[in-house]
Amino acid sequence: MKYCLIVLLLSICIPTIVKAQGGIGNMPRSDIVMLRQSVRDSLADEVYAKILDLKHYGETGQTDSASQIIAYNGQPNKAEKWARPVNIQDSAEKARVITILNKVNKLFNDYPDVHREYYAVFKTKDAPSGQMYLYQIHHVNGNKQRMVSWVFYPIGDKLLFGDFN
């Protein structure tokens, strides 16, 4: 009798739990751009190369070179957000480049071991291209760990760095 009661109780609770979590495979994501594996892998390699370029520019202090792959963040002109590279001639935009390079340099100094974890292309309304490339990289230094999300935006034939956290 106890066994039947437990089975009955579980058969009532389990479907409720599954539905509460969105079902198992019933709700497709509409914010992800589906790509062939070969395309996705080559884009992931390109994004990772840009991350390593930022690391190199941070180590060597090459703000001019870095400004060509860092996207303008829309401060104060929201109309051009993620639509063009930063203008190194503008002092506020140059300060952003220096800040980003310092943060990248500190990140790679604090966590020198990197493990590439996850790459995806998302649909977004924030960029003129309508796409955002997200690369999550696991940074490690002994027992210290940090998962960092790197965001890039395709603008024409360029791939511009947005931000990381």
C-alpha positions as CSV (number, residue, x, y, z in Angstrom):
1,M,0.0,0.0,0.0
2,K,2.8,2.4,0.9
3,Y,4.6,1.6,-2.3
4,C,1.5,2.3,-4.4
5,L,1.0,5.6,-2.6
6,I,4.6,6.7,-3.3
7,V,4.3,5.7,-7.0
8,L,1.1,7.6,-7.3
9,L,2.5,10.7,-5.6
10,L,5.6,10.7,-7.8
11,S,3.6,10.2,-11.0
12,I,1.6,13.4,-10.1
13,C,4.7,15.5,-9.0
14,I,7.2,14.7,-11.7
15,P,5.2,16.1,-14.7
16,T,4.6,19.2,-12.7
17,I,8.3,19.6,-12.0
18,V,9.3,19.0,-15.7
19,K,6.7,21.6,-16.9
20,A,8.0,24.1,-14.4
21,Q,11.4,23.9,-16.0
22,G,10.1,24.5,-19.5
23,G,9.8,20.8,-20.5
24,I,12.5,18.7,-21.9
25,G,13.3,20.0,-25.4
26,N,9.8,21.4,-25.9
27,M,10.8,25.1,-26.0
28,P,13.3,25.9,-28.8
29,R,15.5,29.0,-28.3
30,S,14.7,31.7,-30.7
31,D,17.6,33.9,-29.7
32,I,20.4,31.7,-31.0
33,V,21.6,31.8,-34.6
34,M,22.0,28.2,-35.8
35,L,25.2,27.6,-37.8
36,R,26.9,24.6,-39.4
37,Q,29.6,23.2,-37.1
38,S,32.4,24.1,-39.6
39,V,31.2,27.7,-39.7
40,R,30.7,27.9,-36.0
41,D,34.2,26.5,-35.3
42,S,35.9,28.9,-37.7
43,L,34.0,31.8,-36.2
44,A,35.0,30.6,-32.7
45,D,38.7,30.5,-33.8
46,E,38.4,34.0,-35.3
47,V,36.9,35.4,-32.1
48,Y,39.6,33.6,-30.0
49,A,42.3,35.1,-32.2
50,K,40.8,38.6,-31.6
51,I,40.9,37.9,-27.8
52,L,44.6,36.9,-28.1
53,D,45.2,40.1,-30.2
54,L,43.7,42.2,-27.3
55,K,45.9,40.4,-24.9
56,H,49.0,41.2,-27.0
57,Y,47.9,44.8,-27.4
58,G,47.4,45.1,-23.7
59,E,50.9,43.7,-23.0
60,T,52.6,46.0,-25.5
61,G,50.4,49.1,-25.0
62,Q,49.4,49.3,-28.6
63,T,46.3,51.5,-28.2
64,D,46.2,52.4,-31.9
65,S,46.1,48.8,-33.1
66,A,43.5,47.9,-30.4
67,S,41.2,50.7,-31.3
68,Q,40.7,49.1,-34.7
69,I,39.0,46.0,-33.1
70,I,37.2,47.6,-30.2
71,A,33.6,48.7,-30.9
72,Y,32.3,52.1,-29.9
73,N,30.0,51.6,-26.9
74,G,27.6,54.4,-27.6
75,Q,28.7,56.9,-24.9
76,P,27.3,59.6,-25.3
77,N,26.0,59.0,-28.9
78,K,23.6,56.0,-28.6
79,A,22.9,56.0,-32.3
80,E,26.4,54.6,-33.2
81,K,26.5,52.0,-30.4
82,W,28.4,48.9,-31.6
83,A,28.3,50.3,-35.2
84,R,31.9,51.4,-35.6
85,P,35.4,51.1,-34.2
86,V,36.4,53.6,-31.5
87,N,38.0,56.8,-32.7
88,I,41.4,57.0,-31.1
89,Q,41.5,60.8,-31.7
90,D,38.6,61.3,-29.3
91,S,40.0,61.4,-25.7
92,A,37.0,59.7,-24.1
93,E,37.1,56.8,-26.6
94,K,40.9,56.5,-26.2
95,A,40.4,56.3,-22.5
96,R,38.0,53.4,-23.0
97,V,40.6,51.6,-25.1
98,I,43.2,52.1,-22.4
99,T,40.8,50.9,-19.7
100,I,39.9,47.8,-21.7
101,L,43.6,46.9,-22.4
102,N,44.4,47.3,-18.8
103,K,41.6,45.0,-17.7
104,V,42.5,42.4,-20.3
105,N,46.2,42.6,-19.3
106,K,45.2,42.2,-15.6
107,L,42.9,39.3,-16.4
108,F,45.5,37.3,-18.2
109,N,48.2,38.1,-15.6
110,D,45.9,37.0,-12.8
111,Y,44.6,33.9,-14.6
112,P,47.2,32.8,-17.1
113,D,45.6,29.4,-18.0
114,V,42.7,29.5,-20.3
115,H,40.2,26.8,-21.3
116,R,37.8,27.6,-24.2
117,E,34.3,26.6,-23.0
118,Y,31.4,27.8,-25.0
119,Y,30.8,29.8,-28.2
120,A,27.4,30.9,-29.7
121,V,26.0,33.5,-32.0
122,F,23.0,35.3,-30.6
123,K,20.4,37.5,-32.2
124,T,20.3,41.0,-30.6
125,K,18.6,44.3,-31.2
126,D,21.6,46.2,-29.7
127,A,23.8,46.0,-32.8
128,P,23.1,47.1,-36.4
129,S,24.1,43.6,-37.6
130,G,21.5,42.0,-35.4
131,Q,24.1,39.5,-34.1
132,M,26.3,39.1,-31.1
133,Y,29.1,36.6,-30.8
134,L,29.6,35.3,-27.2
135,Y,32.6,33.3,-26.2
136,Q,32.9,32.0,-22.6
137,I,36.4,31.2,-21.5
138,H,37.4,29.6,-18.2
139,H,40.4,31.4,-16.8
140,V,42.4,29.5,-14.1
141,N,45.3,30.2,-11.8
142,G,45.8,27.3,-9.5
143,N,42.7,27.1,-7.2
144,K,41.4,30.5,-8.4
145,Q,39.0,30.4,-11.3
146,R,36.9,32.8,-13.3
147,M,34.5,32.3,-16.1
148,V,34.6,35.3,-18.5
149,S,32.1,36.1,-21.3
150,W,33.7,37.9,-24.2
151,V,31.2,39.7,-26.5
152,F,32.0,40.7,-30.1
153,Y,29.8,42.3,-32.8
154,P,30.2,41.7,-36.6
155,I,30.1,45.0,-38.4
156,G,30.4,44.5,-42.2
157,D,33.5,42.4,-42.7
158,K,35.0,43.3,-39.3
159,L,34.6,41.7,-36.0
160,L,34.6,44.3,-33.2
161,F,35.1,43.6,-29.5
162,G,32.2,44.9,-27.3
163,D,33.0,44.0,-23.7
164,F,33.8,41.2,-21.3
165,N,32.7,40.3,-17.8
